[in-house]
Amino acid sequence: MAKTILDTVNSPVDLRKIAPEKLPQLAAELRKFIIEIVASKEGHLGASLGVVELTIALHYIFDTPKDLLVWDVGHQAYGHKIITGRREIFHTNRQLDGISGFPKRSESEYDSFGVGHSSTSISAALGMALASGLKGDSEKQHIAVIGDASIASGMAFEGLNHAGVTNANLLIILNDNAIGIDPSVGALKNYLTKARVGYKPKQDNMVEALNFKYFGPVDGHDLESLLETLEALKKIKGPKFLHVITTKGKGLKKAEEDQVKYHAPGKFLPDTGELLPYDTENLPLKFQDVFGLSLVELAEKNEKIIGITPAMPTGSSLKYMMQAFPDRAFDVGIAEQHAVTLAAGMATQGFVVFCAIYSTFLQRAYDQVIHDVALQDLPVIFCLDRAGLVGEDGATHHGSFDIAYLRCIPNMIIFAPLDEVDLRNMLYTAQTGKLKHPLAIRYPRGRGFVEDWQLPFEEISFGKGRKLKEGSAIAVLTFGTIGKKAEKALEELGQPEAIGHFDMRFIKPLDEGLLHEIMTGYKMLVTVEDGVINGGAGSAVMEFAQQHNYHLPITALGLPDKFTDHGKVEELQEKSKIDVESIKACLNSMLRKLK
C-alpha cells in the first residue's frame, strides 16, 4: 500500500517539513482517516471534520507544544490528536484503556489543557499567557480555539472581559460554524451571522470594544489564507481575535447536510456516510425520549408547564416540547447558570418549570441551584439526564456526583426511578401542584427496560420507597435503575429467601418508616447506587443508622473515590464493582456469614 503524506506525520515537527502546496492533500488524507476510523469505532465526527485545515495550519505555524494550544470542549480535536503522535493508536479512541475522546494532559504534552465541558478555553489560555509573562517568556504563543456556541457562555465572556485589560500574548480563534451539537441560538449568534457576510454594524465591533485586535472573517477551509493570517498574527503582541468560518462535517456530504445527527452518528459507511441499520423496532425507548414525550403529554393538559434546556434540545429530547409548544420551551444556549436562574424566575410566577440538563452539566450551575432555587425553596424540577456512568465520553461526562452534591442542599428532593414507568409517573406527580420544594429526577443515558411504558399516569407518594422482594436476613437497598442489576443478581442466585430487595426511589428524603422496618427486621444491609460512594445514597443510609443507634453491618456499593475513565458502561460497571457479578459476589459473601 502506497505511503500517504499522513503516514509521514508523527509529530508537528514532521508536519512543518511538508511543502505548503502539499498541505491540501494532507488535509484530504486526514479527513479520510478520521472518517474511516469513526465510521467503525464511533465517536464525534462533524466537529473534527470542520477544523481539519485549521488544525494543520495551527501546528504548521506555531511551535507546539512550546506554544500552547487549547481546544474548547474537545469534540473537534481528533485531527489534533492524530498529527501529534497518536495516529497509530487512534483506533482505540474512547475505548476501555484507549485514548480519550477529549484532550487530556496526562495523555500528551500537546494537550495543554484537559477539556470536555465548554467555554473554558479562553480562561485557561489567558491563565497560561499571564503565567508566561510572569516568567519573562514574552515570545511564547497562547491560542484558544472556541466555537460560536461555546463563546456565548458566561464563562467565555468573563475570560474575554479580563483578557481585554491585559497585555497577554493571547490569540482567540472563533471557529464559527453556526452550530454546537444543536444549532446555535441567541443574539450573539445573530450578530456573528451578520459578520460572516461582511455586515458592518453601526455600533462598534463587539470584540474590538473589548480591546481585542479583530481579524476576519477568514475561510477556515482555505489553507493558504489561514497560513498567511496566522503567520501575521504571530508577530502581533497582546490580545488578538481571529474569526474563522468553517462547515461542520466538511468533506462528508451527509455530515454537512445533517450536522446534528452527524455530531456523533454511530456507525456508518465511510464512503457515503450512510448510517448502518440499527434495529430499534423491538427495543425499549431511550429514557430521554420517555421524558420528552411524557412532558408533551402533560403540557397538553397543563398550560403552566415550561421546558428549559441549555443547548441540549436533541440530547435531552426537549425538542418534542419545542416542536409542540414553541412558546413554552426554551433552548438558552450553553448557559447552565442562566438556565437554572431563568427557571427560578419563572417558578416565582407560578409556572411549573422542568429544567432538562445532563447531570455532569448541572455541576456548572451549582451556586444557582443552591442560592437561586433551594434557598428560596422554589419548586423547579431538574430532569437530570445521563446520571451515573455514560460510557465512552469518560470522566468529564459521567453523572457520578449529582447524588452527593445535591443531597447536602436543604429543601432538595432527589428521586431515582427504577424504570421508564417510574420516570413518567414522577413527571406527572411533579406537575400536580403538590410539589412545594425543588426536585431532581435522575435517570441514565440509553434505553429503558419496558416496551409498554406509555401507561396511564399514576401519582407517586413523595418520600416513599417500596419492597420488591421479601427477605429474612439480608436487605438490598437500591437507588434508581441500578436496581435492575440487583434484580438480575437475585434471579441468578435463585432468589434466596434470606435476601430482601427494596427500591428506595427517594434518596432525599429517605423513607424513614421503611428504613426503621428494614433495620429492625434484617441482620445485614447492602446499598447499591451508580454514583460516588462518598456522600452518596449509601452514606445517607449509614447516617440514618448512626442517628437512630442501629448497629447492623452496612456495605455500600457504588463508584469509588476516583474519576472513572472511558469505556462501555458495562465495562465500567464491572471495574467499579456495581455489575451483576459483583453484586452476586457481595451477596454470596453475606450469605456465607449467616451460616
N, C-alpha and C positions, 0 to 999 in steps of 0.2 A: 504494500500500500504506500503510495507516494506521501512523502512528508509534507505537511502543511506548514504555513508560517507559524500558526498557533503552536505546533509541536515544538518549535524552537524557543518558545517564550516560557521560561521557568521562573522569571522574575522581571520586574520593571527594568532592571539593568539590560536584560536581553531585548526587551521591548524598544529601548532607546537606541539600539543598534540598527533598527529597521529603517529603511529609507521612507520618508514621509509619503511618497507616492504609492507605497505598498500597504499603507495603513488601512485604506478602504477594503482591501482584500482580507486583511486580518480581522476587520470588523465583521465581515460576512462569515468568516470561519468561526469566530467567537459566538456570533448569534446562532449559527447552525449547531455548535457544540452544546450551547445552553438548551436549545430546543430538543435535541436528541436525548439528553440526559433527563430533563424534566418530563419529557413525554413518557418515559418508562418508570422513573423513580418518583414522580410527582414533586410538588413544591410550588414556589411563587414564580410566575413566568413573566407576565406582561411588564412589570416594573423594570426587571433587569434587561429585557429586550429593548426597552425605550432609552436606556442610557449606555448602550454599547460604545458608541462613538465618544461620548463624554468621558466614560471610564478610561478608554485608551488615551484620549488627549490629556487627561489629568496626570496619569502615570508617565506619560511621554514628556510632558513639560516640567512637572515638578519632581523634585528629588526625594520621592518616597523611599523608605519610611522616615528619613530625616525630616522632610516636610510632612506635616501631619494632616491626614485626610480623614474627615469624619462624615460618615453616611448617616443621614437621618432615617430612623426606623430600621433600615437594613434590607427591606424587601428587594431593593434594586442592586444589591451588592454581589450578585453571583459572578458577573464579569470581573469584578474586582478580585474576588477570591481565586478565580481561575488563572488570572495573569500574575498573581502574587504567590505562586508556588504550590497551589492546591489543585491543579488541573488533574493530576493522576489519581487523586482521591476524591474528586468532586462527585463521583457516583455514590459516595457514602453520605452525601448531604442529607441532613435531617434524620438519618437512621441511627439506631442504637449504636453508641460508641463511634459514630462517624462524625464528620464536621458539622458545625452548627449551620442552620439556615440564616443566621444573622452574624454580623461582625462580632468578634469575641476576642478580647485582649489576650486571653490565655492560649488562643489558637495560632495567632500570627502577630509578628511585630508590625505588620502592615495594617492590622486592625487597631487603630489608635484609641478607639473608644467602643465599649460594648453597647449595643442598642437593641431595640425590639419594640419599645414604645416610641411614639412620635414626638417631634418638636424639641428634642434635647440637643440637637447638633450645634446650634448657634451658641448656646451657653457653654457647652463643652469646649468647642473650638476657641471661644473667647477666653475661657479659663487657661487653655494651653498657650494662647498668644500672650496673655498678660504674664504668665509664668516665664515664657521665653524672654520677655522684656526685662523682667526682674533678674534673670540670669545673664543679661547682656548679649543675648543672641538675637540681634536685630535682623539677621538675614533669613532666619527660619520662616517658612511659609505655613499658614494655617488655613485650611479650606473646609468649609461646611457645605455639604450638598443636601438641600432640603426641598421637598415638594410643595406644590401650591396648596395642597390640602393641609399639610403639616404646618406651614408658615402662618396659617390663620389661627393657630392655637395660642392661648395666652402666654405660655412659656416662651414661645418663639418671639413674641413681641417684647417680653421682658428682656430677652437677650439682645434684641435689636436696640432697644431703648438704652441699655447700658453701653453696648459697643459703640454707639454713635458719639459718646462723650469721651472715648478713649483714643489713643493713637496706636491701638493694637494692629499688628500686621495680620489682618483677617480678611479673607475672601469668602463671601457667602454666595453660593451659586443656587439660584432658584430654578429647580427642574420643573418647568411649568408644562404639564400635560393635561390640565383641566380635570384631573380625576385622582382620587386616592384609591380606596377599594371600591367605593361608590363615587359617582360624580361629585365634584367639589361644590360646595354651597356657600352662600353668603355674599355680603357686599364686597369683600376683598376679591373674591373670585370674579365678580363683575368688573372690578377695576382692572384686574390682570387680563381679563378677556379683551378689554379695550386696548390695553398696552400691547397685546400680541399683534394687533393690526396697525400699530403706529399711532394710535389715538393720543393726542396731546391735551390733557385736561386743562381747564382754566386754572385750577389750583396747582400748587407746586407738586412736582413729582414726590409721591409719598415717601419713597426711600431716601431721596436727596434731602427731604425735610428732616429726616432723622440723622443727617450729617454723614451719609454714605456717598461715595462716588459711584454713580449708577452707570452701568454699561448694558447695552442690549436694546431690544431682544435679538438674540443670535440663534440661528438654526442649529439645533442640537444634533443634527444628523449630517452636518457639513463639516467634515474633519478639518479641512483647510481653514475655514473661518474660526473653528474652535482653537486650533493650534495657534493661529495668529493672535487671537484675542487673549488667550491665557498667557502667552509669552509676553504680551504688552502689560498685562495686569501684574505679572511677577515684579515688574520694575516700579510699580506704584506703591507707595507706603500708605499705611493707615487703613481704615475700614473701607472695603470695596464690595460692590454688589453686582453680580452678573446674572442677567435674566436670560435663561436658555429655554427655547421652545422645543419640546420633544413629543413624540407619539408613543403612548404606552402600547406595548405589544408589537412595536415596529419590526417588520420583517416576516411576520406570520399573519397572513390575511385575516384569518378568523379571530386572532387575538386583537387585531386592530379594530375589527368590526364589533366585537363583543368584549369590551375591555373589563367589564365587571366579572363575567364568567371566567375569563382567562387571566384574572389576577392570580388565581391558584386553581387551575382547571381539573386537576386529577390527571388520569392517564389519557393520552391522545395519540393520534398518528402523526409522527414528526413531519412528514412530507406535506400533509394537507391541514393539519391542526384539528381534524375531525375527532371529536371525543369518542373514546371507546365505549361501547354499550355497557351499561351497568343496570342489571335487573333490579328495579326497586318496586316492582309490582306487588310482591308478597312480603315486603319488608315494612316494619312499623315506620311511622313518620318520625322525623327528627324532633327533638324536644323544642327547638327554636320555632319550628313550624306549628307545633301544637300551641305554643304560646301565642304566636302571631294570629293564627286562625281563630283561636278561642277569644282573643281580645276583640276581634272584629265582631264576633257573635254577641259579646257583651255590650260593645259600643252601639250596636244597632238598637238596643233597648235602653241603654243608659247614656243620655246625651252629655253627661258630665265627665265621661271618660276621656282622658287625654293621653297620648303616647309621645314619649320623647326618647331620642337616641342620639349619642354623639358619634356621627359618621358611620354608623353600622346598620342602616336600614335593611340591607340584604342579609348580613350576618346574623342579626338578631331577629329577622323576619318581621320587623315593624313595617316593612314595605307593604304588607297586606292592609294594615291600618291606614297607611299613607295613600294607598290606592282607593280605599273605600271612603275614607273621611279625611281628605287632604287638609281641611281647615283645623283638624283636631289632632294631627300627628306632625311632629317636628323633628327634622334632622338638623342639629345645631352645628354640625362640623366637628372636627377633632377638638372638642372643648368640654371635657368631662366636668370640670369645676362649674362651668356655666350651666351645663345640663342639670346638675343637681340643684343648684340655687334657683334656676328657672322653674324647676319642678316645685321647689319650696314656695316660690312666689305664687304659682298657680294654685297650690294647695290652700294657701291662705284665703283664696277667693271661692272656696267650696268645690273645686274640681277634684275629680278622682284621677290622680296622676300616676301613670305607670312609666317608670324610667328604666328602659331596657338597655342594659350595659353589661359588657363582659366583666366577670369577676376581677380579672387582672387589671382592667382599666378603671374600675371604681377606686382602686388604690390611689389614683391620681387626684381624686376629689375627696380625700379622707377628711380634711378640715371642714369642707362644706357639708358632708354627711353629719358630722358632729355639731358644728356651730349653727348651720342654717336650717337643718332638718330636725335632728334629735333634740337639741337644746330647746327648740320651740315646740317640740312634740307634734310635728306636722305629719299627717298620715300619708306620706309619699310611699309608693310601692316600688321597691327596687327589684327588678327582674334580672337576676344575675346568671346570665348565660355563661357557658364554658367554666362552671365551677368544678373544682377537682382537677385531675390530670387531663390535659388536652392533647398530648401526643407529640407530634414531630416539631411543633413550633417551640417546644422546650421551655427553659426556665423563665423566660420573660413573659410567657403566655399562660402558664399553668395557673389555675384558680385555687392555689394552695392555701391562701391566707385569709380568705373572707370570713370564715367562722371565727378565727382568733381575733381579727381586727374589728369585727362588728359586735362580738359577744360582750366586749367590755364597755359598750356605749349604752348609757341609760336610755330607757324608753324604746329601745330597738327590739323588734320581734324578728326571729330568724326561723324560717320554715324550709325543710328539705323534703321534697316529695319523693315517695318511693317509685312512682311511675308517672306516666302521662296523665292518667285519670286524676291522680292526686294533684298534679300541677294545675290542671284545668279547674278542679274544684276550689283550689286555693285562690286562683284568679277571680273566680266567681264570688267567693266569700269576702275577698278584699274590697270589692266594689259595692257591697250591700249597704254601706253606710255605718256598719257596726265597728269598723276599724277606727280606732282613736289614736294609734301610735304609728311610727314608721315601721315598715315591714320589708324584710329582704327575703325573697324566694330564690333559692339557689338550685340550679339544675345543670346537668352536664352537657358537654358537646356530644353530638351524634344522635343516633337513633334510639328510640324507646324500646318498649318490650311488648306492647299490645297493639294489635291491628285495630281493634274496635275501641278506639279511645273517645269517640265523639258521643259519649253518653249524656243523658240529661244531667244538668248541673246539680250538685248537692253541696250543702253548706258544711264546712269543717269547723269543729269546735276549737277555738283558739286555745293553745297550750295543752292539748290533749294528744297523747300517744295511743298506741293500740297493741294488743297482744296478737301475734301472728301464729305462735305455737306454744302450747303449754309445756312446761318442764318441771323438774323437781329439785335440781341442784345447781345447774349452770345456766345463767341468763346471758343471752347475747343481745346487746342493745345496739341497734344500727341507726344511722342518721342519713337519710336520703337513699339514692339509687344504689349505693354500695350494699344496701340490704339485700339486693338480688344476688350478690356474690355469697352472702351468708346463707340465703335460702338454698342456693346450689350446693354449698358445702354441707349443709344439713341433709340434703337429699342424698348426696354421695356417701354420707356417713350412715345412711339408713334411718334417719330421723330418730336418733336416740331419745328415749323417754326422759333422760336426765337433763336434756338441754331444751330450754325455752327460748323463744325469739320474740323480741319486742321492737316494733318500728316506732321510734320515739317521735318522729315527724318534726317536733319543735325542738330546736337547740336552745332557744330562749323565747319565752320562759320554758324551762323543763317541766314536764308533767310530774309535779312533786308527789301527788297521790299515787301515781303508778310507780314512782321510784321507791316510796315507802313500802309498797306492796312487794316489789322485787327484792328489796334489801332485807326484808324480814322473812321472805319465803325461799330465798336461794342462798347457796353457800359460796358461790363464786360468780364474778361478773367479767364479761369481756365487752368492750365498746369497740365499734368499727366505724371509721369515717374516712373520707377521701380528702381530708385537709390535714394541715400540720397538727401533730400531737400536742406540741407546746401551745397551751392556751386554747385548745380546741374543745370539741364536744366531750371527749373523754375526760379532759381536765375539769369540765363543768360537773360531770357526774362524780368525780373524786372530791371536788369541793363540797358538793351536796352531802356525800358520805361523811366527810370530816365534820361538817357543820352539825350533822344530826347524830354524830358519835356512832356511826356504823363502822365495823372493823373487818368486814369480809374483803378478801383479796380482789383487786380490780386490775385487769390487764387492758391497756389501751392500744389498739391497732390503728395506725394512721401513717401519715407521711413523716419521715424522720427530720431531724433538725439540720437540714442542708437543702440547698437548691437542687431540685430534681432536674436532670438533664433531659434530652430529647430522645424520642423513640416511640414505638407504638404504645398506645395506652396499656394494652395487656402486658407488654414487656416491662413497663414502668411500674405497674401494679405489682408484678412479681418481684421486682427489685425492692419495692417499698413494703413488701410482706402484707399486702392487703388483697391479694388474689385468692381464688377459691382454695388452692392447695395450702397457702399459708394460713388461712382461716381454719381449714381442716386440721392442720398440724397443731395449731394453738388449742383447738377443742379436744383433740386426742390427748394432748399433754394434760389438760384439765381432767379429762375422764380417767386417766391413769392415776391421778392424785386422789380421786374419790375412792379407789379400791383399797 
